[in-house]
Amino acid sequence: MRRSMLTALLVVASTPGNAIQGVLAPGALPSDCESALRVGIVICGQVTPDKDRDRSPSEAQVTEYLAEYGKPPREAVRALLEPNDANIAAWLRKQRQVISIASYVANRMTEMQSQFENGTQSLPPLPVSKESALIQMRATLYLDVTNIDSRQALKALQTVVARYPSIDGRLVQAGRSGHPFPPSSLLRLDTVLPISVLAIDALDGVTIPSLLIEDLRTGRSLRVGASGVTPQEICDQIVALRQAAEPIGRSSEFSPGSHEAK
């Protein structure tokens, strides 16, 4: 599997103009911040420039990359048209760079996949009759990465999303008034869930950590405290929220939730 990933990545990475990015960072901010689907960190309502974002590819670069996708690099063409030592050496350097980038990405993909597989071992699968309740559901964890309860809740949510990828898992870091939260602190979390940073004043008294569960099919939502929450409890709350919107004949197959949905 790793060899096939590496082969695919070699084709992608060989496109001219591909730049090595030190940090995966999002592009333009969405207006409501909660609709971000990009990998990386979103600073909600940020006014000051973000150096990490400045290093991320622009839309124009992405468009140019896609237009050249699958074509050989310019160094290869020059070497084939004029096979002198200088052109061949330039092609060799380009090829070594491509292999290095593709190998790194393939290794990180393997590590992330291992994290998913290892994390799901602590969460037994739900009965097939209940798995449908996890479709079109979003779970957003409001946390403070400096707090141990928040980090434990993050592990629980990651376990649930790893077991059930249909759940849209997200993170919102509570910022501090007058003190911009450094994105580097969030990068150390080593999570693939999208992260937003929202000023504490904008949270309007939201408990940290807490979990906002949203049923995207019905528009219903449920917020629960996340201190000490387990992966199984998260699944139970998601099922309970969907149960509240199901007809009585179908909802009887779900276990009742302990919180009231709004």
Order of alpha helices (4+ residues) and beta strands (2+ residues): alpha-beta-alpha-alpha-alpha-alpha-alpha-beta-alpha-beta-alpha-beta-beta-beta-alpha-alpha
